[in-house]
Amino acid sequence: MKNLLRLARPMTLLLAALTYFLGASIADYLGKTLQPDFFWLGLLGVLLSQTSMNLLAEVFRLDVEPLQENETRRERQSLRNNALYVSIGSLAAVALIAYLLNQISSLSPQTFLLLLLSLLFILAYSIPPFRFVNRGFGEFILAAHIAYVIPSLAFVLQADETHRFLMLTIPLTFLGLAYFIAMDFPSFASDQKYGRVTFLTRLGWERVVPLHNIFLIFAYIFLSLSPTFGLLFSLIWPAFLTLPFALFQLYQLRNISLGARVNWTLLAATALAVFGLTAYFITMAFWLR
């Protein structure tokens, strides 16, 4: 059970919950009455979807890649089978949740479209022949699923429509992309050893570091321009509280490009703070207004 939980990547589940709350908070700010059954069933659904996405990526790893340290072939097969069963059960539960929600109140076409997009992301990310997690594009799909699809789904479950305020998912997606790229660096050596193709191993750090910096900078530029799209600056300014962490993240990646020693735990914590706290601060701004 412990190894299965580790493979489910609890940190990505936390981020998925954060962005889900963001989508619901925007609906609340716009005066949509919170529907508890839609909110809690939707939250359970997105967590199960993200769990399935994470576990399926492990199920279809190459045989040469270990799932845990010092494992036997039998232990690996058992863990892989358990992960597959949980993934299938999670997807079945998501389908049941969608059915129940549609029985309570007919779901909007936007909701069905986002549910379909989520399913496509899950399959494209983890399952052959696509399996973008091992083609150097997994970070893009993971960031888009957590930072765009999930908050958008949370919003339409409450509002039955889309809104221009969902443009906040764009800078959040770039922050998520910068986070997942930063997380490629600590595992770079093992990724090369086992032939995993991440965004970093595909392009090399010489190209990835500048791209990472561009994604991070663009996110804050887009946030600063959001008032021109109708968002009050009073709703956005808390996001800039994470700017010192973002600058420190840029500094750490610069040190990597210069060949300096880097504290990987500190890098992971910094990248998580930039993405997670930005989502949290914006969410609280919408809830409290």
Backbone bond lengths (Angstrom), bond angles and torsions (degrees), N, CA, C in turn:
res aa  C-N    CA-C-N  psi(-1)  N-CA   C-N-CA  omega(-1)  CA-C   N-CA-C  phi
1 M - - - 1.463 - - 1.535 111.14 -
2 K 1.332 116.19 -40.05 1.456 120.58 179.46 1.522 111.25 -61.54
3 N 1.343 116.00 -44.64 1.460 119.58 179.85 1.529 111.40 -67.84
4 L 1.318 116.84 -35.60 1.458 120.80 178.33 1.524 110.38 -65.38
5 L 1.323 115.85 -40.71 1.466 120.17 177.95 1.522 110.60 -64.34
6 R 1.329 117.15 -39.22 1.462 120.44 178.60 1.523 111.05 -63.71
7 L 1.329 116.84 -41.32 1.459 120.91 179.63 1.528 111.61 -67.39
8 A 1.327 117.34 -24.53 1.468 121.10 178.59 1.519 111.89 -75.50
9 R 1.334 118.12 -8.08 1.469 124.02 177.24 1.532 111.98 55.33
10 P 1.315 117.18 74.69 1.473 120.91 -177.95 1.523 113.90 -53.36
11 M 1.340 118.08 -30.76 1.460 119.48 -178.00 1.530 111.56 -66.42
12 T 1.323 116.96 -37.91 1.463 118.79 177.56 1.529 110.66 -69.38
13 L 1.330 117.16 -30.89 1.463 119.75 176.23 1.525 110.63 -67.51
14 L 1.329 116.81 -37.91 1.463 120.66 176.26 1.525 110.37 -63.40
15 L 1.327 116.84 -43.97 1.463 120.64 178.98 1.529 111.10 -64.44
16 A 1.335 116.79 -38.01 1.459 120.45 177.31 1.523 110.71 -63.04
17 A 1.341 116.96 -41.08 1.465 120.56 177.50 1.528 111.17 -64.11
18 L 1.332 116.40 -40.17 1.469 120.76 179.43 1.524 111.16 -61.91
19 T 1.317 116.93 -47.46 1.464 119.38 -177.91 1.523 110.92 -70.60
20 Y 1.333 117.86 -29.12 1.458 120.63 175.17 1.527 110.00 -64.13
21 F 1.321 116.80 -44.39 1.465 120.89 177.36 1.528 110.43 -62.09
22 L 1.334 117.02 -34.05 1.458 119.97 178.15 1.525 110.70 -61.57
23 G 1.327 116.99 -47.90 1.455 120.12 179.46 1.519 112.26 -60.18
24 A 1.330 116.30 -42.16 1.464 119.92 178.93 1.528 111.47 -67.49
25 S 1.332 117.05 -35.03 1.465 120.48 -179.77 1.522 111.53 -66.52
26 I 1.337 117.43 -35.05 1.468 120.87 177.07 1.525 109.91 -64.58
27 A 1.341 116.25 -42.35 1.467 119.99 177.65 1.526 110.55 -62.59
28 D 1.306 117.22 -41.41 1.466 121.20 178.54 1.529 111.10 -63.43
29 Y 1.322 116.89 -41.58 1.463 121.35 178.97 1.520 111.54 -62.04
30 L 1.329 116.67 -35.36 1.466 121.60 -178.76 1.526 112.22 -81.88
31 G 1.318 116.78 5.62 1.460 120.55 174.16 1.509 115.49 89.76
32 K 1.331 117.58 11.38 1.457 120.50 177.72 1.525 109.31 -78.46
33 T 1.318 116.13 128.02 1.461 120.56 179.59 1.522 109.74 -66.87
34 L 1.318 116.14 125.45 1.463 120.58 -178.17 1.526 110.07 -66.75
35 Q 1.315 116.21 126.20 1.461 122.32 177.68 1.525 107.81 -100.14
36 P 1.326 117.69 104.27 1.478 120.48 -173.43 1.520 114.34 -57.32
37 D 1.351 117.46 -40.20 1.464 118.91 -178.50 1.523 111.04 -65.06
38 F 1.340 116.78 -42.26 1.464 120.33 177.26 1.535 110.49 -67.03
39 F 1.320 116.42 -38.40 1.472 119.73 -177.68 1.525 111.24 -64.96
40 W 1.321 117.22 -52.39 1.471 119.96 -173.04 1.524 111.89 -74.82
41 L 1.330 117.09 -39.11 1.466 118.59 176.27 1.528 110.69 -66.59
42 G 1.340 116.08 -37.06 1.461 119.55 177.05 1.517 111.75 -64.46
43 L 1.332 116.66 -42.18 1.466 120.58 178.14 1.518 110.94 -61.79
44 L 1.329 116.29 -44.55 1.466 119.81 177.80 1.522 110.55 -61.46
45 G 1.334 116.08 -39.72 1.460 120.15 -179.39 1.515 112.83 -64.02
46 V 1.337 117.54 -44.37 1.470 119.10 -178.14 1.529 110.81 -70.04
47 L 1.321 117.81 -33.70 1.463 119.65 177.36 1.520 111.04 -67.34
48 L 1.340 116.50 -38.97 1.466 120.01 176.74 1.523 110.81 -67.40
49 S 1.337 116.31 -37.81 1.471 120.04 178.18 1.519 111.09 -63.47
50 Q 1.340 116.02 -44.95 1.459 119.62 -179.75 1.523 111.07 -67.36
51 T 1.326 116.62 -36.84 1.461 120.41 176.09 1.522 111.13 -60.86
52 S 1.325 115.93 -45.50 1.459 120.42 179.05 1.522 111.01 -62.59
53 M 1.324 116.64 -40.86 1.461 121.32 179.02 1.527 110.88 -60.09
54 N 1.321 116.01 -44.89 1.461 120.75 -178.42 1.527 112.17 -68.49
55 L 1.341 116.43 -43.21 1.459 119.90 -175.91 1.524 111.85 -72.01
56 L 1.331 117.08 -39.19 1.471 119.18 179.48 1.519 111.44 -62.99
57 A 1.337 116.48 -32.50 1.461 119.92 177.05 1.526 110.95 -62.42
58 E 1.336 116.61 -32.33 1.466 120.94 178.47 1.519 111.81 -80.64
59 V 1.322 116.24 -34.24 1.467 120.56 -179.14 1.522 111.16 -59.79
60 F 1.345 116.46 -39.14 1.459 120.69 -174.82 1.529 112.67 -99.77
61 R 1.330 116.57 23.96 1.458 118.78 171.27 1.521 110.45 -64.04
62 L 1.335 115.65 157.09 1.455 120.28 174.43 1.521 109.66 -65.11
63 D 1.328 116.51 151.95 1.470 120.67 -177.99 1.524 112.71 -62.03
64 V 1.340 116.58 -25.54 1.466 118.86 -178.09 1.530 111.89 -77.14
65 E 1.326 117.44 -12.47 1.460 121.05 -177.80 1.522 110.02 -91.05
66 P 1.320 118.33 120.34 1.468 120.01 177.69 1.519 111.39 -73.48
67 L 1.328 116.19 148.99 1.460 121.55 175.82 1.523 111.14 -92.91
68 Q 1.351 115.71 -20.96 1.453 121.58 177.65 1.522 108.37 -154.48
69 E 1.311 116.46 162.81 1.464 120.55 -177.34 1.520 111.54 -70.92
70 N 1.319 114.63 142.77 1.469 122.49 174.49 1.525 112.72 53.79
71 E 1.309 116.26 38.48 1.461 119.90 -178.69 1.527 110.13 -86.92
72 T 1.316 115.96 151.91 1.456 120.73 170.47 1.529 108.09 -90.54
73 R 1.306 115.59 164.93 1.466 119.02 179.67 1.528 110.89 -61.49
74 R 1.319 115.86 -36.31 1.469 120.13 179.63 1.524 110.92 -67.33
75 E 1.326 116.90 -41.12 1.467 120.79 178.17 1.530 110.66 -64.49
76 R 1.329 116.58 -40.13 1.459 119.99 179.36 1.525 110.79 -63.36
77 Q 1.350 116.04 -43.81 1.456 119.57 -179.36 1.521 111.57 -65.32
78 S 1.331 116.10 -38.97 1.464 120.33 178.94 1.528 111.02 -64.47
79 L 1.337 116.35 -44.57 1.464 120.40 179.52 1.518 110.50 -65.48
80 R 1.329 116.31 -39.85 1.469 120.04 179.48 1.531 110.76 -64.70
81 N 1.325 116.88 -41.90 1.468 120.02 178.31 1.529 111.27 -63.73
82 N 1.318 116.66 -43.03 1.462 120.36 179.62 1.536 110.65 -62.66
83 A 1.328 116.02 -40.47 1.461 120.03 178.61 1.530 110.58 -64.09
84 L 1.331 116.55 -38.08 1.463 120.68 178.71 1.522 110.82 -65.83
85 Y 1.344 116.59 -43.04 1.462 119.80 -179.50 1.532 110.94 -64.24
86 V 1.325 116.41 -41.60 1.466 120.00 179.17 1.527 110.38 -65.66
87 S 1.334 116.70 -39.41 1.465 120.81 179.25 1.518 111.29 -62.13
88 I 1.332 115.89 -47.62 1.467 119.90 179.73 1.524 110.70 -63.48
89 G 1.345 115.94 -42.24 1.461 119.90 178.07 1.518 111.98 -62.91
90 S 1.329 116.69 -38.17 1.468 121.03 179.41 1.519 111.29 -65.22
91 L 1.350 116.38 -44.49 1.461 119.78 179.02 1.519 111.39 -65.22
92 A 1.336 116.41 -37.97 1.469 120.09 176.96 1.526 110.36 -64.15
93 A 1.321 116.71 -39.51 1.465 120.89 178.60 1.529 110.90 -65.78
94 V 1.335 116.81 -37.60 1.472 120.32 177.10 1.524 110.27 -63.17
95 A 1.335 116.67 -42.36 1.470 120.12 177.94 1.528 110.82 -62.46
96 L 1.322 116.95 -40.23 1.465 121.24 177.43 1.526 111.37 -64.28
97 I 1.323 116.56 -41.57 1.465 120.88 178.34 1.524 110.79 -62.45
98 A 1.337 116.28 -43.35 1.463 119.84 178.07 1.523 110.75 -61.54
99 Y 1.328 116.60 -39.86 1.468 120.57 177.95 1.528 110.79 -64.43
100 L 1.320 117.70 -44.48 1.461 121.09 -179.67 1.526 111.18 -63.46
101 L 1.318 116.52 -42.57 1.460 120.21 179.37 1.528 110.77 -64.03
102 N 1.323 116.26 -38.34 1.459 119.46 179.08 1.521 111.44 -69.10
103 Q 1.339 117.07 -29.94 1.460 121.05 176.34 1.523 110.98 -71.98
104 I 1.326 116.75 -36.71 1.467 120.66 179.10 1.520 110.03 -65.85
105 S 1.337 115.41 -47.93 1.462 121.91 178.24 1.520 107.57 -158.80
106 S 1.316 115.89 129.29 1.465 120.21 -174.72 1.528 111.26 -51.67
107 L 1.329 115.92 127.28 1.451 120.94 -179.49 1.523 110.64 -73.65
108 S 1.310 115.80 146.25 1.458 121.53 -179.59 1.527 110.11 -72.83
109 P 1.342 117.52 158.61 1.472 120.23 175.94 1.525 112.09 -58.34
110 Q 1.358 116.92 -34.38 1.470 119.80 178.72 1.522 111.08 -63.06
111 T 1.344 116.02 -37.04 1.466 120.11 179.17 1.522 110.73 -64.94
112 F 1.330 116.52 -46.51 1.463 120.15 179.06 1.529 110.79 -62.62
113 L 1.327 116.88 -37.82 1.464 120.24 179.22 1.523 111.04 -64.01
114 L 1.335 117.02 -42.40 1.461 120.68 179.07 1.524 111.75 -68.94
115 L 1.334 117.08 -35.82 1.467 120.29 176.14 1.524 110.17 -64.33
116 L 1.314 116.05 -41.65 1.463 120.04 177.97 1.523 110.73 -65.84
117 L 1.334 116.93 -41.22 1.465 120.92 178.61 1.523 110.60 -62.81
118 S 1.337 116.51 -40.50 1.461 120.40 177.70 1.524 110.71 -61.01
119 L 1.337 116.54 -44.87 1.466 120.27 179.36 1.527 111.05 -62.54
120 L 1.330 116.83 -42.84 1.466 120.14 178.70 1.519 111.30 -62.48
121 F 1.326 117.08 -40.39 1.461 120.69 177.60 1.527 110.88 -62.41
122 I 1.334 115.99 -43.44 1.468 120.33 -178.97 1.524 110.38 -60.45
123 L 1.321 116.31 -47.46 1.465 120.64 -177.30 1.526 111.49 -70.14
124 A 1.335 116.70 -43.22 1.474 119.96 -178.97 1.522 111.19 -66.27
125 Y 1.312 117.14 -33.74 1.461 121.83 -178.29 1.523 112.00 -69.47
126 S 1.333 116.42 -39.37 1.460 118.39 -164.28 1.520 116.61 -116.97
127 I 1.328 118.35 -23.55 1.463 120.36 -168.64 1.530 111.39 -108.91
128 P 1.343 117.32 134.47 1.462 120.12 173.06 1.530 109.34 -61.82
129 P 1.335 118.88 153.41 1.473 127.08 5.67 1.528 113.94 -84.69
130 F 1.317 117.74 -3.45 1.465 119.63 -178.61 1.532 109.99 -76.84
131 R 1.327 115.88 -71.75 1.465 122.69 175.38 1.528 112.61 43.58
132 F 1.326 115.39 59.43 1.462 120.61 -176.89 1.527 112.47 -65.72
133 V 1.339 117.16 -16.21 1.459 119.37 177.45 1.522 110.99 -61.75
134 N 1.332 116.83 -24.84 1.464 120.99 179.72 1.521 111.85 -115.27
135 R 1.339 115.84 27.14 1.463 120.55 177.68 1.526 111.81 -126.28
136 G 1.330 116.01 6.35 1.454 119.70 178.42 1.509 114.64 89.86
137 F 1.344 116.88 5.95 1.464 120.28 -179.08 1.529 112.50 -121.58
138 G 1.320 116.74 4.32 1.456 120.09 -177.38 1.514 113.17 -61.34
139 E 1.335 117.18 -34.63 1.457 120.73 -179.81 1.524 111.71 -61.95
140 F 1.342 116.09 -36.51 1.464 120.56 179.87 1.528 111.10 -66.22
141 I 1.338 116.27 -46.10 1.462 120.00 -178.64 1.522 110.86 -67.50
142 L 1.330 116.90 -41.30 1.453 120.47 -179.84 1.527 111.13 -63.58
143 A 1.332 116.71 -44.05 1.464 121.07 178.85 1.526 110.85 -64.16
144 A 1.339 116.86 -43.78 1.462 120.40 -179.02 1.526 111.30 -65.86
145 H 1.330 117.35 -37.42 1.466 120.50 179.92 1.524 111.41 -65.88
146 I 1.328 116.01 -46.30 1.459 120.08 -176.20 1.527 112.09 -76.75
147 A 1.321 117.23 -41.27 1.470 120.20 -171.54 1.525 113.70 -95.65
148 Y 1.333 118.65 -16.82 1.464 119.95 179.35 1.528 112.30 -115.33
149 V 1.338 117.49 -56.51 1.464 120.36 -174.00 1.528 111.50 -65.53
150 I 1.323 117.34 -47.22 1.463 120.25 -174.16 1.529 112.77 -65.79
151 P 1.347 120.27 -50.45 1.470 117.84 177.80 1.528 112.94 -64.43
152 S 1.326 117.44 -34.44 1.468 120.51 177.50 1.522 110.65 -64.40
153 L 1.335 116.48 -40.81 1.457 120.83 178.29 1.530 110.85 -65.25
154 A 1.330 116.47 -41.66 1.471 119.96 178.08 1.520 111.08 -59.89
155 F 1.337 115.95 -38.36 1.461 120.27 -179.15 1.527 111.45 -69.18
156 V 1.340 117.37 -49.94 1.467 119.33 -175.23 1.527 111.79 -69.34
157 L 1.327 117.86 -25.18 1.463 119.35 175.17 1.527 110.95 -63.43
158 Q 1.318 116.93 -29.58 1.458 121.36 179.89 1.529 112.47 -94.15
159 A 1.336 116.84 -33.00 1.463 120.31 -171.27 1.526 114.19 -106.91
160 D 1.339 118.29 -16.19 1.468 122.83 -177.88 1.525 112.95 61.57
161 E 1.314 117.44 20.04 1.449 121.60 179.65 1.527 108.93 -160.82
162 T 1.304 116.25 168.22 1.459 120.38 173.76 1.526 108.98 -96.34
163 H 1.333 116.26 171.02 1.469 121.23 -178.35 1.522 108.34 -152.83
164 R 1.337 115.22 153.11 1.468 119.13 -177.72 1.524 112.24 -63.36
165 F 1.337 118.61 -21.83 1.462 120.47 178.94 1.525 111.98 -64.60
166 L 1.330 116.28 -18.65 1.460 119.25 177.40 1.523 112.04 -68.90
167 M 1.331 116.84 -4.38 1.459 119.54 173.86 1.529 111.40 -61.64
168 L 1.323 116.23 -18.10 1.466 119.65 176.28 1.518 111.98 -62.08
169 T 1.325 116.61 -19.83 1.464 118.71 177.82 1.525 111.71 -69.25
170 I 1.339 117.47 -19.84 1.469 120.10 -179.39 1.532 111.47 -68.78
171 P 1.351 119.45 -56.57 1.472 117.58 176.87 1.521 112.24 -63.22
172 L 1.338 116.81 -31.61 1.459 119.28 178.85 1.527 110.84 -66.14
173 T 1.325 116.31 -35.56 1.462 119.91 177.12 1.528 111.00 -65.27
174 F 1.333 117.01 -39.13 1.462 120.02 177.33 1.526 111.28 -66.21
175 L 1.331 117.33 -37.41 1.465 119.98 176.23 1.526 110.17 -66.42
176 G 1.330 116.36 -39.69 1.459 119.71 176.77 1.517 111.66 -63.74
177 L 1.318 116.36 -39.75 1.464 120.28 178.06 1.520 110.76 -63.98
178 A 1.347 117.09 -42.12 1.467 120.36 177.45 1.524 110.54 -63.38
179 Y 1.335 116.95 -36.53 1.468 120.79 178.51 1.521 111.15 -63.86
180 F 1.326 117.20 -49.98 1.458 119.75 -176.70 1.526 112.11 -69.32
181 I 1.323 117.30 -31.15 1.466 119.59 174.49 1.521 110.47 -66.86
182 A 1.337 116.29 -43.02 1.471 120.08 178.02 1.521 110.73 -60.59
183 M 1.329 116.74 -34.68 1.462 120.28 -179.13 1.524 112.32 -73.74
184 D 1.333 117.68 -11.77 1.469 120.65 175.51 1.526 111.75 -72.87
185 F 1.328 117.19 -27.34 1.463 120.24 -172.73 1.532 113.31 -67.00
186 P 1.353 119.92 -45.20 1.473 117.69 -179.77 1.524 113.71 -61.59
187 S 1.340 117.50 -29.17 1.466 120.26 -177.79 1.528 112.41 -99.22
188 F 1.325 116.83 12.97 1.467 121.22 -174.39 1.531 111.55 -58.07
189 A 1.318 117.33 -45.36 1.467 120.54 -177.38 1.524 111.63 -63.36
190 S 1.338 116.94 -47.37 1.467 119.89 -179.86 1.523 111.33 -68.31
191 D 1.333 117.15 -33.41 1.466 120.04 177.23 1.524 110.61 -62.33
192 Q 1.323 116.32 -42.21 1.462 119.87 177.20 1.531 111.03 -66.39
193 K 1.314 116.26 -39.05 1.463 120.98 -178.16 1.527 111.57 -61.31
194 Y 1.343 116.02 -43.45 1.460 120.15 -175.50 1.527 113.22 -98.56
195 G 1.333 116.70 7.19 1.454 119.80 175.51 1.511 115.12 73.66
196 R 1.317 117.51 24.09 1.464 119.79 176.73 1.528 108.76 -75.61
197 V 1.319 116.09 136.24 1.460 120.67 -179.04 1.526 108.55 -104.70
198 T 1.312 116.39 95.23 1.453 122.01 174.26 1.529 108.74 -96.64
199 F 1.321 116.38 175.38 1.461 120.04 176.42 1.525 110.15 -58.70
200 L 1.332 116.08 -35.98 1.463 120.93 -178.63 1.516 112.09 -72.21
201 T 1.331 117.37 -47.99 1.464 118.97 -178.74 1.523 111.68 -69.91
202 R 1.322 117.31 -25.69 1.462 120.43 -179.98 1.526 111.89 -72.47
203 L 1.345 116.77 -43.56 1.465 120.58 -174.86 1.521 113.81 -101.66
204 G 1.338 117.08 -22.56 1.462 119.80 -176.46 1.527 111.04 87.50
205 W 1.336 115.61 151.98 1.464 118.64 -174.19 1.532 112.14 -66.10
206 E 1.341 117.46 -26.39 1.470 119.77 -179.03 1.527 111.46 -60.81
207 R 1.319 117.76 -34.84 1.454 121.38 179.06 1.527 111.71 -92.95
208 V 1.325 116.68 -33.91 1.462 120.32 -173.32 1.532 112.05 -71.31
209 V 1.319 117.63 -39.36 1.473 119.66 -178.86 1.527 111.68 -58.79
210 P 1.357 119.76 -50.01 1.475 118.62 176.79 1.527 113.08 -61.03
211 L 1.336 118.04 -38.15 1.459 120.63 179.06 1.523 110.67 -66.02
212 H 1.320 116.47 -42.61 1.466 120.77 176.02 1.521 109.96 -56.28
213 N 1.330 117.14 -45.79 1.465 121.16 -178.92 1.528 111.36 -64.42
214 I 1.320 116.55 -38.68 1.465 120.91 178.49 1.525 110.45 -63.48
215 F 1.340 116.87 -44.89 1.465 120.39 179.60 1.529 110.70 -60.57
216 L 1.317 115.92 -42.78 1.460 120.35 -178.01 1.530 111.04 -67.33
217 I 1.313 116.89 -45.37 1.471 120.89 -179.61 1.526 110.83 -66.25
218 F 1.326 116.74 -41.87 1.452 120.37 -178.83 1.532 110.95 -61.25
219 A 1.335 117.10 -36.57 1.468 120.25 -179.99 1.523 111.02 -59.25
220 Y 1.325 117.06 -44.32 1.472 120.06 -178.55 1.528 111.19 -74.40
221 I 1.326 117.58 -32.45 1.471 119.67 175.03 1.529 109.78 -63.42
222 F 1.331 116.42 -44.18 1.456 120.07 179.67 1.525 110.60 -64.05
223 L 1.328 117.14 -40.38 1.463 120.04 177.05 1.522 111.32 -61.53
224 S 1.326 116.90 -40.32 1.468 120.44 -179.20 1.523 111.72 -68.22
225 L 1.334 117.05 -25.40 1.465 121.21 -180.00 1.531 112.46 -91.17
226 S 1.314 117.72 -7.43 1.471 120.72 -174.84 1.525 114.32 -59.56
227 P 1.364 121.35 -30.78 1.472 118.85 175.91 1.521 113.61 -59.14
228 T 1.327 118.06 -25.66 1.464 119.83 177.94 1.522 111.54 -69.12
229 F 1.347 116.98 -14.51 1.456 121.58 178.17 1.533 111.87 -101.50
230 G 1.327 116.48 12.60 1.456 120.14 174.85 1.512 115.91 102.37
231 L 1.319 117.69 -3.48 1.463 120.68 178.60 1.525 110.38 -83.42
232 L 1.332 116.91 133.98 1.455 120.57 176.81 1.522 109.81 -69.19
233 F 1.320 116.57 139.14 1.463 119.30 179.42 1.528 111.17 -64.15
234 S 1.351 116.41 -26.51 1.464 120.30 178.38 1.528 111.58 -63.91
235 L 1.340 117.19 -20.61 1.459 120.81 177.10 1.524 112.01 -87.02
236 I 1.329 115.76 -21.21 1.460 120.37 -171.99 1.520 113.22 -101.21
237 W 1.335 117.07 -31.99 1.463 118.58 -170.56 1.526 113.74 -57.49
238 P 1.373 120.40 -31.94 1.478 117.22 178.30 1.524 113.60 -58.25
239 A 1.355 117.24 -25.61 1.466 119.64 179.71 1.521 111.22 -62.94
240 F 1.336 116.68 -28.06 1.468 120.04 -177.37 1.529 112.12 -77.63
241 L 1.330 116.66 -4.55 1.466 119.39 173.34 1.527 111.16 -66.26
242 T 1.323 116.40 -20.74 1.469 119.89 178.91 1.526 112.27 -89.40
243 L 1.329 117.09 -0.73 1.468 120.12 -177.97 1.533 112.74 -58.41
244 P 1.345 119.78 -40.69 1.480 118.34 176.63 1.521 112.69 -59.40
245 F 1.338 117.20 -37.32 1.466 119.80 176.77 1.524 110.40 -66.06
246 A 1.341 116.40 -39.14 1.461 119.92 179.36 1.530 110.98 -63.94
247 L 1.342 116.40 -41.75 1.463 119.79 178.09 1.524 111.03 -63.95
248 F 1.330 115.91 -37.59 1.459 119.65 177.66 1.527 110.54 -67.67
249 Q 1.326 116.79 -35.90 1.464 120.59 176.36 1.528 110.63 -63.69
250 L 1.327 116.39 -41.98 1.471 120.23 175.97 1.525 110.61 -60.97
251 Y 1.324 115.98 -40.91 1.466 120.96 179.80 1.531 110.64 -63.62
252 Q 1.327 116.64 -42.09 1.459 120.22 179.53 1.530 111.58 -64.30
253 L 1.342 116.69 -42.24 1.466 119.53 178.44 1.529 110.98 -66.85
254 R 1.333 116.76 -32.93 1.465 120.22 175.75 1.524 110.06 -63.71
255 N 1.323 116.87 -41.72 1.462 120.44 177.88 1.525 111.35 -62.13
256 I 1.330 115.91 -37.75 1.468 119.46 177.54 1.527 109.94 -62.59
257 S 1.337 116.59 -43.47 1.465 119.87 -179.32 1.517 112.07 -65.73
258 L 1.346 116.76 -24.12 1.454 121.05 179.09 1.527 112.22 -91.26
259 G 1.323 116.16 -1.39 1.453 120.23 178.16 1.516 114.83 84.08
260 A 1.342 117.53 13.07 1.463 120.79 -179.89 1.521 110.33 -78.32
261 R 1.322 115.95 157.81 1.457 121.33 176.89 1.530 109.10 -70.42
262 V 1.324 114.94 141.24 1.462 120.67 -177.34 1.519 109.16 -129.92
263 N 1.325 115.47 139.69 1.462 121.41 174.09 1.530 107.38 -82.28
264 W 1.338 116.66 106.19 1.459 120.17 -174.54 1.522 112.06 -64.68
265 T 1.312 117.05 -36.30 1.470 119.92 178.74 1.514 110.68 -63.82
266 L 1.327 116.03 -41.15 1.466 120.21 178.49 1.522 110.90 -66.61
267 L 1.330 117.39 -39.15 1.460 120.45 177.85 1.525 110.66 -62.35
268 A 1.336 116.91 -44.61 1.459 120.61 179.90 1.528 111.01 -63.40
269 A 1.337 116.33 -41.91 1.466 120.33 179.57 1.523 111.32 -65.54
270 T 1.330 116.93 -39.49 1.466 120.74 179.33 1.520 111.05 -65.20
271 A 1.337 117.05 -47.55 1.462 120.78 -179.38 1.530 110.80 -62.85
272 L 1.330 116.36 -39.27 1.463 120.62 177.93 1.520 110.82 -64.68
273 A 1.330 116.99 -40.01 1.466 121.05 179.69 1.526 111.29 -63.94
274 V 1.333 116.25 -40.57 1.470 119.86 -179.33 1.525 110.58 -62.52
275 F 1.315 116.62 -49.80 1.460 120.76 -177.75 1.530 111.65 -73.38
276 G 1.325 115.83 -53.57 1.458 120.50 -174.46 1.520 113.82 -65.78
277 L 1.329 117.00 -45.53 1.463 119.67 -178.05 1.533 111.82 -70.43
278 T 1.331 117.24 -32.54 1.459 119.13 176.01 1.523 110.33 -61.68
279 A 1.331 116.22 -47.38 1.467 120.04 177.11 1.523 110.95 -61.21
280 Y 1.316 116.67 -41.41 1.471 120.98 -178.63 1.527 111.57 -65.48
281 F 1.322 117.37 -46.71 1.466 120.87 -177.08 1.533 111.39 -64.63
282 I 1.327 116.84 -41.64 1.470 119.52 178.65 1.533 109.85 -66.34
283 T 1.320 116.43 -40.48 1.466 120.57 178.25 1.521 111.12 -59.52
284 M 1.315 116.89 -46.97 1.464 120.38 -179.32 1.522 110.82 -64.90
285 A 1.334 117.36 -35.66 1.471 119.96 178.27 1.520 111.13 -61.78
286 F 1.330 116.97 -41.22 1.465 120.57 178.84 1.536 111.69 -71.49
287 W 1.327 117.60 -40.10 1.465 120.34 -179.22 1.529 110.98 -64.99
288 L 1.315 116.62 -38.20 1.463 119.90 -171.98 1.529 114.04 -88.30
289 R 1.322 118.50 -9.47 1.456 120.35 -179.60 1.527 110.67 -79.78
